[in-house]
Structure formats: structure tokens, C-alpha cells
Amino acid sequence: MLATDSKERFSNRVEDYVRYRPGYPRAILGLLSEECGLASESIVADIGSGTGLLTQLFLENGNLVYGVEPNAAMRQAGEAFLKKYGHFRGVAGSAEVTTLPDACADFIVAGQAFHWFEPKATRAEFERVLKPRGWVAVIWNERKKDDTAFLREYETLLRAFGTDYEKVSEKYPQDRSMRSFFGSGAGGKKSFASEQVFDFEGLRGRLLSSSYSPPQGHPQHEPMLAALDKLFKAHAEGGHVRFKYLTHVYYGQLAGTSR
């Protein structure tokens, strides 16, 4: 089951994840401030916080942040990455069982992790953890797949070599699934454009950070890297290629927390 499997999927990918995954636009803070009342004193629970990329955004806003992460290797990397922030609290827990106290958070956020959660149990846990009138924001960096020839061919590579790429991508947050999760409390959605620029080492690390890329020792690992090298040489300009993203922010309140 994906929701269970996810808790260990990234253990052997932590270093690449830290170095090569995209961060999150600061515009998210402005959106949540304007639409949801986010302030520096708001308490935030980042669920599936991983190596701390989204957590850092809120820490730099002055928020006390609980980073809840079930994978020990990812959680330890996040704690090391964020150790300079005195208002960070690393927590061993999952979306379904955060271990956080009742009504302790003004905001619950999830960045690039929601597709691993079991929706029904997660919603009940979020309702328990949120304060009255608390907010949820599901944040997702969507890689554009067809803006350029490089992006189209990279997508083809993933479908050819990914161990379960299509199965994982089917669970990515979409408008319909988010409406179902939020129900009548759905507030809205906004998207922001961003990009990453990679040399070959960066492109290789970005690919290997993905849970569905065959790891070293897998029979498809070396053929995949050979295909990636060919792809890079065909499309690099000035020794670099570009990943383009839309960062989607779904935000709202849950029925049990909006009173």
C-alpha cells in the first residue's frame, strides 16, 4: 500500500533529496497571510516535513513549526538542516498519527507529501490537531511535462524506467481530490511559477531523489542513467537544462475546525 510504503521509500535518497529537490516560493506566505490570517506568531505543523524544505519557509517567517516526519533518515536530515532555528520541533509521527497534542496548531501544511497520506484517517487527525478556525494548506510543486522538448522527453524517460511512476503520479493532489478532502471548508487554490536550472550532476541527483527511480543495483539503474546522459547532451544549453514548475497551494478549513 502506497501510504505505508512511503514511510521508508526515501531512506536511500536523502542526500539527493536535500541537494536537488525544489524549494517553495515565498509568495506562499503572502497568500496564506492575506487569505487565512497567517502571522509570525501562528503555530504551524508541517506534516511529512521530510528534509525541511517547506518547514524552512515558515521558520523564516518567525513561526514555531512542528516538523512531523515518519522516516527516520529524512527526519534526521531535516533536524540537521534546520538546527539553527530555535523554534523548530522535529516530531516522529505520520499524517494519520502525528503524536501532536489536541488543538495545538493554527495551520497544518503539507508539501510534496499529501499523496502518501490515507485521506480519511488524515482528515480526522488534522481536525484533532487544529485549533478552532485553524487552516490547512496542501502545497505541491508540479513539474511541467510538455513546455519544452527536454521536458517531454524527460517524462518519457520516467515512464520507461520508473519502477511505479504511473501508480505514484495517479495519487498526486488534483482539484477533485482536494475538493473531496476539504469538503465544504474548501477555501481556494493559487499557483506560482518557478524553475530549477541543472548541470548534469544536478539533473542526475534530481532524478535519483524520486521514489520511483530505480536505485543502484537495480537492473534498470544504469540503463536509466545512460538514457539521462543522452537526453542531457541532446538538450543542454550552455551546459544546463531547466525544470519548470507550477507550485499549487490548496487551502481551506475542515468541518471540525471551522466553528
C-alpha positions as CSV (number, residue, x, y, z in Angstrom):
1,M,0.0,0.0,0.0
2,L,1.4,3.3,-1.0
3,A,0.5,5.1,2.2
4,T,2.6,2.6,4.2
5,D,5.4,2.0,1.8
6,S,6.1,5.8,1.6
7,K,7.4,5.8,5.2
8,E,10.6,4.1,4.0
9,R,10.8,4.9,0.3
10,F,13.2,7.8,0.7
11,S,15.7,6.3,3.2
12,N,18.3,5.7,0.5
13,R,17.6,9.0,-1.3
14,V,18.1,11.6,1.5
15,E,21.3,13.2,0.2
16,D,19.9,13.7,-3.3
17,Y,16.6,14.9,-1.9
18,V,18.3,17.6,0.2
19,R,20.5,18.9,-2.6
20,Y,18.3,18.7,-5.6
21,R,14.6,19.0,-4.8
22,P,13.0,22.4,-5.4
23,G,12.1,24.7,-2.5
24,Y,8.9,26.7,-2.2
25,P,8.1,30.3,-3.3
26,R,7.9,32.9,-0.6
27,A,4.7,34.1,-2.2
28,I,3.0,31.3,-0.3
29,L,3.5,33.2,2.9
30,G,1.8,36.3,1.4
31,L,-1.1,34.2,0.1
32,L,-1.7,32.5,3.5
33,S,-1.4,35.8,5.3
34,E,-4.0,37.5,3.1
35,E,-6.4,34.7,2.8
36,C,-6.0,32.7,6.0
37,G,-4.6,35.2,8.6
38,L,-1.1,33.6,8.8
39,A,1.1,35.7,11.2
40,S,4.5,35.3,12.7
41,E,3.0,34.0,15.9
42,S,0.9,31.3,14.2
43,I,1.9,27.8,15.2
44,V,2.4,25.5,12.2
45,A,2.5,21.7,11.9
46,D,4.3,20.6,8.7
47,I,3.2,17.0,8.1
48,G,5.5,14.9,6.1
49,S,8.2,17.5,6.6
50,G,11.0,15.4,5.1
51,T,14.3,17.3,4.9
52,G,12.7,20.6,5.9
53,L,12.3,22.5,2.6
54,L,8.8,23.8,3.3
55,T,9.4,24.0,7.1
56,Q,12.2,26.4,6.5
57,L,9.8,28.8,4.7
58,F,7.7,29.1,7.8
59,L,10.6,29.2,10.2
60,E,12.0,32.2,8.4
61,N,8.6,33.8,8.8
62,G,9.0,33.5,12.6
63,N,6.6,30.7,13.1
64,L,7.1,27.9,15.6
65,V,6.9,24.8,13.4
66,Y,6.4,21.1,14.3
67,G,8.0,19.1,11.6
68,V,6.2,15.7,11.6
69,E,8.1,13.0,9.6
70,P,7.8,9.2,9.8
71,N,11.0,8.3,8.0
72,A,14.0,8.4,10.4
73,A,16.6,9.2,7.8
74,M,14.6,12.1,6.3
75,R,13.7,13.4,9.8
76,Q,17.3,13.4,10.9
77,A,18.4,15.2,7.7
78,G,15.7,17.8,8.4
79,E,16.8,18.3,12.0
80,A,20.4,18.8,10.8
81,F,19.3,21.3,8.1
82,L,17.1,23.3,10.5
83,K,19.2,23.1,13.7
84,K,19.9,26.9,13.6
85,Y,16.2,27.6,14.2
86,G,15.3,27.6,17.8
87,H,11.6,27.5,17.0
88,F,11.7,24.2,15.2
89,R,10.5,21.0,16.7
90,G,11.2,17.7,15.0
91,V,8.5,15.0,15.6
92,A,8.4,11.3,14.8
93,G,4.9,10.8,13.5
94,S,2.8,10.4,10.5
95,A,-0.2,12.2,8.9
96,E,-2.5,9.6,10.4
97,V,-0.9,9.6,13.8
98,T,1.1,12.8,14.3
99,T,1.6,12.3,18.1
100,L,0.9,16.1,18.5
101,P,-1.4,17.4,21.3
102,D,-5.1,18.2,20.6
103,A,-5.8,21.7,19.2
104,C,-2.1,22.7,19.1
105,A,-1.7,24.2,15.6
106,D,-3.1,27.2,13.9
107,F,-2.0,25.8,10.5
108,I,-1.3,22.4,9.1
109,V,0.7,22.3,5.9
110,A,1.9,19.5,3.7
111,G,4.5,20.0,0.9
112,Q,5.0,17.3,-1.7
113,A,3.7,14.6,0.7
114,F,-0.1,14.6,0.6
115,H,-0.3,11.8,-2.0
116,W,1.2,9.4,0.6
117,F,-1.5,10.1,3.2
118,E,-4.6,7.9,3.8
119,P,-7.3,10.6,3.4
120,K,-9.9,9.6,5.9
121,A,-7.6,9.0,8.8
122,T,-5.5,12.1,7.9
123,R,-8.6,14.3,7.9
124,A,-9.7,13.1,11.3
125,E,-6.2,13.6,12.7
126,F,-6.0,17.1,11.2
127,E,-9.3,18.0,12.8
128,R,-7.9,16.8,16.2
129,V,-4.7,18.7,15.9
130,L,-6.0,22.0,14.6
131,K,-7.2,24.8,16.9
132,P,-10.7,26.2,16.3
133,R,-10.8,28.1,13.0
134,G,-7.5,26.5,12.0
135,W,-6.4,26.2,8.4
136,V,-4.9,23.5,6.2
137,A,-2.7,24.2,3.1
138,V,-1.6,21.4,0.8
139,I,1.3,22.6,-1.3
140,W,2.6,20.8,-4.4
141,N,5.4,21.5,-6.9
142,E,4.1,20.2,-10.2
143,R,6.8,19.6,-12.8
144,K,5.7,20.8,-16.2
145,K,5.8,18.0,-18.7
146,D,5.4,19.4,-22.1
147,D,6.6,23.0,-22.2
148,T,9.9,22.1,-24.0
149,A,11.3,19.1,-25.9
150,F,13.5,18.3,-22.9
151,L,10.6,18.2,-20.5
152,R,8.6,16.0,-22.8
153,E,11.5,13.5,-23.3
154,Y,12.2,13.5,-19.5
155,E,8.6,12.5,-18.9
156,T,9.1,9.7,-21.5
157,L,12.2,8.6,-19.6
158,L,10.3,8.4,-16.3
159,R,7.6,6.3,-17.8
160,A,10.1,4.0,-19.4
161,F,12.3,3.4,-16.4
162,G,10.3,4.4,-13.3
163,T,9.5,1.4,-11.1
164,D,6.0,2.6,-10.3
165,Y,5.9,6.1,-11.7
166,E,2.3,6.0,-13.1
167,K,1.0,4.4,-9.9
168,V,2.5,7.2,-7.8
169,S,1.6,10.0,-10.1
170,E,-2.1,9.0,-10.1
171,K,-2.2,9.9,-6.4
172,Y,-0.8,13.5,-6.8
173,P,-3.2,16.2,-5.5
174,Q,-5.7,17.3,-8.0
175,D,-8.6,19.7,-7.9
176,R,-11.2,16.9,-7.5
177,S,-9.3,15.1,-4.7
178,M,-8.7,18.3,-2.8
179,R,-12.4,19.3,-3.0
180,S,-13.2,15.9,-1.6
181,F,-10.7,16.3,1.2
182,F,-11.7,19.8,2.3
183,G,-15.4,19.4,1.7
184,S,-17.5,22.4,2.4
185,G,-14.5,24.1,4.0
186,A,-12.5,24.4,0.8
187,G,-11.1,27.9,0.5
188,G,-9.3,28.2,-2.8
189,K,-6.3,27.4,-4.9
190,K,-3.5,29.5,-6.2
191,S,-0.4,28.6,-8.3
192,F,3.0,30.2,-8.6
193,A,5.6,29.6,-11.3
194,S,9.2,28.6,-10.5
195,E,12.1,26.7,-12.1
196,Q,15.4,24.9,-11.4
197,V,18.5,25.0,-13.6
198,F,20.7,21.9,-13.6
199,D,24.1,20.8,-14.9
200,F,24.3,17.0,-15.5
201,E,25.2,16.2,-11.9
202,G,22.2,18.2,-10.7
203,L,19.9,16.5,-13.2
204,R,21.1,13.1,-12.1
205,G,20.6,13.9,-8.5
206,R,17.1,15.3,-9.2
207,L,16.2,12.1,-10.9
208,L,17.6,9.8,-8.2
209,S,15.8,11.8,-5.5
210,S,12.5,10.5,-6.9
211,S,11.0,7.5,-5.1
212,Y,10.2,5.7,-8.4
213,S,13.7,5.9,-9.9
214,P,15.5,2.5,-9.9
215,P,18.2,2.6,-7.2
216,Q,21.8,1.5,-7.6
217,G,21.9,-2.3,-8.0
218,H,18.5,-2.4,-9.8
219,P,18.9,-3.8,-13.4
220,Q,17.3,-0.6,-14.8
221,H,19.5,1.8,-12.9
222,E,22.5,2.0,-15.3
223,P,20.4,2.0,-18.5
224,M,18.3,4.8,-17.0
225,L,21.4,6.9,-16.3
226,A,22.7,6.2,-19.8
227,A,19.4,7.4,-21.2
228,L,19.6,10.5,-19.0
229,D,23.1,11.3,-20.2
230,K,21.9,11.1,-23.8
231,L,18.9,13.3,-23.0
232,F,21.1,15.9,-21.4
233,K,23.5,16.1,-24.3
234,A,20.7,16.5,-26.7
235,H,19.0,19.4,-25.0
236,A,21.6,21.2,-22.7
237,E,22.2,24.8,-23.5
238,G,25.4,26.3,-22.0
239,G,25.8,23.1,-20.0
240,H,22.4,23.3,-18.3
241,V,18.7,22.2,-18.6
242,R,15.7,23.7,-17.0
243,F,12.9,22.2,-14.9
244,K,9.8,24.4,-14.8
245,Y,7.2,24.1,-12.1
246,L,3.8,25.4,-11.0
247,T,3.6,25.4,-7.2
248,H,-0.1,24.8,-6.3
249,V,-1.5,25.8,-3.0
250,Y,-4.8,24.4,-1.9
251,Y,-6.1,26.0,1.3
252,G,-9.2,25.8,3.5
253,Q,-10.7,24.8,6.7
254,L,-12.1,21.4,7.8
255,A,-15.6,21.0,9.1
256,G,-14.5,20.1,12.6
257,T,-12.2,23.1,13.0
258,S,-14.1,26.0,11.4
259,R,-16.5,26.7,14.2
